[in-house]
Amino acid sequence: MSVRHVALFRWRDGVTPAQVEAVERALRALPGAIPVIRDYRFGRDLGVNEGNADFAVVADFDSLDGYLAYRDHPEHRAVLTGVVGPLLASRVTVQYETG
């Protein structure tokens, strides 16, 4: 069973473009540090629709165990708590089976 993980972030008021760039740099390093990641994409909302989240992360894994290894991996936890977390107003996630 392949698994897709989707995370949507809303930033706190006052988050700067430089802070979002730091998030992007930290996320960009994760696939090299966590080999169970099959595909990893992320980006800023384009601002086309009102009410959207500010930022999205989409990650694919070959199995549920792969996702769980990513979820609990120290590098991922460090990015989530140390870089992303302080900027968040809200975060929602979903994991679903693909193909």
trRosetta pair geometry for C-beta under 8 A, 3 or more apart (Angstrom, degrees):
i j d omega theta_ij theta_ji phi_ij phi_ji
1 63 6.2 83 66 -132 69 60
1 64 6.2 16 84 -27 116 94
1 97 5.2 -57 -170 -130 107 111
2 38 7.8 -50 -144 28 107 159
2 60 6.6 0 178 -171 109 98
2 61 6.8 164 -160 86 63 51
2 62 6.0 -51 -108 -140 77 32
2 63 7.3 -54 -100 -67 36 35
2 97 6.8 105 73 -163 58 63
2 98 4.5 -59 99 65 109 92
2 99 5.5 22 42 52 133 100
3 60 7.3 158 86 -154 49 52
3 61 4.7 -12 62 61 95 102
3 62 8.0 1 22 73 80 15
3 63 6.7 18 -1 142 109 15
3 64 5.4 108 -48 -86 144 54
3 66 7.0 174 42 66 115 98
3 67 4.6 -64 97 -38 144 135
3 95 5.6 5 -176 -177 111 104
3 96 7.2 157 -150 80 66 25
3 97 6.3 -45 -98 -101 62 49
3 98 6.9 155 -112 9 10 91
4 58 6.6 -12 -171 -168 103 90
4 59 7.2 154 -157 81 55 44
4 60 5.4 -23 -102 -100 74 74
4 61 7.8 -179 -80 22 29 73
4 95 6.9 170 85 -151 46 55
4 96 5.7 -17 58 61 93 76
4 97 7.9 99 16 -168 81 4
4 98 4.8 77 -23 -41 108 124
5 57 7.6 -15 113 114 93 95
5 58 7.3 159 83 -154 56 41
5 59 4.6 -10 57 60 104 96
5 60 7.8 -165 20 -75 73 28
5 61 7.1 43 -11 -6 105 111
5 67 5.7 146 -50 -138 121 114
5 70 7.4 -147 6 90 157 140
5 71 7.9 -174 -113 -70 155 95
5 93 6.7 -10 -172 -169 87 110
5 94 7.6 170 -151 88 46 44
5 95 5.0 -16 -100 -101 72 88
6 56 6.9 -22 -165 -165 88 101
6 57 7.2 158 -154 84 41 58
6 58 5.3 -3 -104 -104 76 76
6 93 6.6 161 86 -153 53 59
6 94 5.2 -4 56 56 100 87
6 95 7.7 178 19 -81 67 40
6 96 7.9 -3 5 13 107 99
7 56 7.0 151 82 -157 55 51
7 57 4.4 1 53 53 103 104
7 91 6.4 -9 -171 -169 99 99
7 92 7.4 166 -151 87 53 42
7 93 4.6 -17 -100 -100 75 92
8 53 3.7 -140 -180 -62 106 170
8 55 7.3 151 -157 81 49 52
8 56 5.5 -16 -103 -103 70 77
8 91 7.1 160 82 -152 51 50
8 92 5.2 -6 55 58 100 88
8 93 7.5 -178 18 -80 67 44
9 53 6.0 107 60 179 34 115
9 54 5.8 -60 101 62 79 92
9 55 4.3 -13 57 62 109 101
9 56 7.5 -162 18 -74 78 32
9 57 7.7 52 -15 -7 107 98
9 84 6.8 -109 -106 -167 148 110
9 87 7.7 37 175 101 133 103
9 88 5.9 -97 -151 -112 99 94
9 90 7.5 161 -156 87 44 54
9 91 5.4 -10 -105 -104 69 82
10 53 5.5 -109 -64 -140 75 71
10 54 5.3 111 -126 0 44 103
10 88 7.1 81 70 -158 58 68
10 89 4.6 -62 108 64 99 106
10 90 4.5 22 41 48 114 89
10 91 7.6 -144 25 -65 70 45
11 15 3.8 -89 174 27 130 151
11 20 7.3 -57 -81 -79 148 103
11 54 4.8 -55 -2 60 93 167
11 55 7.1 71 -42 -4 98 115
11 87 5.4 -36 -136 158 88 98
11 88 6.9 -82 -117 -109 40 33
11 89 6.1 52 120 -2 18 100
12 15 5.6 115 61 -39 72 103
12 87 6.0 -142 17 -176 98 46
12 88 6.6 57 -33 96 90 15
12 89 4.7 146 -82 -60 54 86
13 89 7.5 70 -18 -73 62 130
15 19 5.1 -114 -167 77 81 138
15 20 6.5 89 147 -50 111 90
15 87 4.9 74 -112 -158 129 105
16 19 4.8 103 56 3 76 99
16 20 7.3 -140 100 -1 45 85
17 20 5.6 -55 -149 38 37 111
17 21 6.3 43 151 -23 68 102
18 21 5.5 -48 -148 34 34 116
18 22 6.7 40 150 -22 62 100
19 22 5.5 -47 -153 30 36 115
19 23 6.9 41 146 -19 63 98
19 87 5.8 156 152 -101 128 134
20 23 5.4 -45 -154 31 40 116
20 24 6.5 41 147 -19 66 102
20 44 6.5 46 173 -86 142 119
20 55 7.0 -168 -142 -79 108 137
20 87 7.8 152 -78 -175 62 160
21 24 5.5 -51 -148 36 36 114
21 25 6.4 40 152 -21 66 102
22 25 5.7 -48 -147 34 33 113
22 26 6.4 32 154 -17 64 106
22 83 6.1 -148 133 -155 100 109
23 26 5.8 -60 -151 38 30 109
23 27 6.2 25 155 -15 67 109
23 55 7.2 3 117 -167 151 165
23 83 5.7 152 -102 146 62 110
23 84 5.7 85 -127 -90 109 77
23 87 6.9 -82 -63 35 128 156
24 27 5.8 -56 -142 40 30 109
24 28 6.1 38 156 -28 64 106
24 42 6.9 -172 -119 99 74 122
25 28 5.7 -53 -148 29 28 116
25 29 7.0 26 155 -20 60 104
26 29 6.1 -59 -161 28 32 110
26 30 7.5 46 146 -39 61 96
26 79 4.5 153 154 -130 120 106
26 83 4.5 122 -15 81 172 176
26 84 7.5 -142 85 -41 141 86
27 30 5.7 -38 -162 1 43 119
27 40 7.5 -170 166 161 92 121
27 42 5.2 -19 141 24 155 160
27 57 6.6 -135 -140 -110 140 121
27 79 6.5 123 -76 -176 57 148
28 31 7.9 -51 -179 20 38 97
29 32 6.0 -67 -169 44 54 109
29 33 6.0 38 145 -15 83 118
29 75 7.5 -122 115 180 102 126
29 79 8.0 178 63 -79 103 132
30 33 5.6 -71 -143 45 35 105
30 34 5.5 -13 175 18 78 115
30 37 6.6 89 129 -32 95 161
30 40 6.5 -168 85 -156 108 163
30 75 6.2 158 -120 126 74 117
30 76 6.1 68 -135 -88 123 78
30 79 6.5 -58 -72 -13 115 159
31 34 6.7 -74 -122 57 23 80
31 37 4.7 -113 -116 86 74 138
31 40 4.7 -149 -64 21 114 142
33 73 7.5 139 123 153 100 137
33 75 4.3 -170 132 -162 144 178
34 37 5.2 73 98 -15 99 108
34 69 7.4 158 -165 123 105 95
34 70 5.4 90 165 -114 146 79
34 73 5.0 45 -107 173 121 178
34 75 6.1 -148 -49 63 101 127
34 76 6.3 31 -59 -43 152 107
36 61 5.9 18 150 -134 96 104
36 62 7.4 -115 -166 25 78 94
36 66 3.9 -176 179 -152 118 89
36 67 7.8 -139 134 -48 127 25
36 69 4.9 94 5 78 162 129
36 70 5.7 -131 81 -50 116 93
37 40 5.0 9 172 -50 132 116
37 59 5.8 -67 -136 -161 101 111
37 60 7.5 92 -169 66 63 54
37 61 6.8 -61 -115 -87 39 79
37 66 7.8 160 -70 168 31 110
37 70 6.1 96 -69 -99 86 130
38 60 4.6 -66 69 103 107 94
38 61 5.8 159 2 -108 103 25
38 62 5.7 119 -55 -44 131 78
38 66 7.5 37 -25 154 97 155
39 58 7.9 -16 113 117 98 89
39 59 7.0 171 88 -153 58 44
39 60 4.2 23 45 37 96 116
40 57 7.7 -17 -165 -168 81 91
40 58 7.6 164 -151 88 37 55
40 59 5.0 6 -109 -112 75 85
40 60 7.7 -133 -61 26 48 70
41 57 7.5 160 90 -155 48 47
41 58 4.9 -8 64 60 95 98
41 59 7.7 -175 28 -75 58 48
42 55 7.0 20 -179 176 98 94
42 56 6.4 -170 -144 97 61 55
42 57 4.4 -10 -101 -105 106 69
42 58 7.1 178 -77 20 54 63
43 55 7.2 -161 104 -148 29 68
43 56 6.2 -6 56 56 67 87
44 54 6.8 -34 -149 164 75 69
44 55 5.6 -36 -107 -100 52 78
45 48 7.9 -128 169 18 87 74
45 52 4.8 155 -147 117 145 128
45 53 6.1 169 -57 89 132 58
45 54 5.4 -112 11 -149 117 26
45 55 6.6 -99 -18 -62 83 33
45 56 7.2 96 -67 -15 77 96
47 52 7.6 -149 -102 50 28 129
48 52 7.6 52 55 -16 70 149
49 52 5.1 98 79 -40 91 113
53 56 6.3 106 87 -66 129 82
53 92 7.7 -126 -85 37 136 101
59 67 7.7 135 105 -118 111 84
59 70 6.7 -173 139 161 150 164
60 98 6.9 -42 -131 27 106 154
61 64 7.6 115 102 -86 129 16
61 66 3.5 177 -174 101 116 119
61 67 4.4 -161 32 -57 159 74
61 70 6.5 -131 -81 -6 133 134
62 66 5.2 97 47 -20 73 156
63 66 4.7 111 55 -1 74 99
63 67 7.4 -134 100 0 48 82
64 67 5.6 -50 -153 35 39 112
64 68 6.3 38 150 -18 68 105
65 68 5.6 -54 -146 38 33 112
65 69 6.3 38 153 -23 66 103
66 69 5.7 -51 -149 32 31 112
66 70 6.6 31 152 -16 63 104
67 70 5.6 -57 -153 38 34 112
67 71 6.1 38 151 -24 69 106
67 95 6.0 94 -176 -141 159 138
68 71 5.4 -47 -142 33 34 116
68 72 6.3 10 164 1 65 111
69 72 6.5 -72 -146 50 24 94
69 73 6.1 47 152 -56 63 99
70 73 5.5 -37 -143 -1 29 120
70 76 5.7 98 175 -52 65 160
71 76 6.8 -119 -141 108 13 150
72 76 7.6 64 65 63 14 123
72 77 7.1 7 -165 -50 33 117
73 76 4.4 79 68 11 96 108
73 77 6.7 -169 87 -9 46 88
74 77 5.5 -55 -140 40 32 113
74 78 6.1 36 159 -24 66 105
75 78 5.8 -53 -149 33 29 112
75 79 6.7 27 154 -16 62 104
76 79 5.9 -55 -151 36 33 108
76 80 6.2 28 154 -17 67 110
77 80 5.7 -58 -144 40 30 110
77 81 6.0 7 166 -1 68 112
78 81 6.5 -63 -135 48 23 94
78 82 5.2 -11 178 12 64 127
78 83 7.7 51 134 -5 66 98
79 82 6.7 -62 -112 53 15 90
79 83 5.0 -36 -158 35 58 121
79 84 6.1 47 146 -9 74 106
80 83 7.6 2 -38 50 8 80
80 84 5.3 -39 -135 49 40 121
80 85 5.9 66 152 -43 57 101
81 84 7.8 14 -18 54 13 81
81 85 4.9 3 -138 -4 33 148
82 85 7.0 56 -3 32 15 109
82 86 7.6 -8 -178 -10 26 110
83 86 7.5 -91 177 28 12 99
83 87 7.8 -16 150 0 50 116
84 87 6.2 -84 -167 42 37 105
84 88 6.4 43 151 -45 76 110
84 91 7.8 74 147 -90 118 139
85 88 5.8 -53 -148 10 33 119
88 91 5.3 -27 -151 -40 142 104
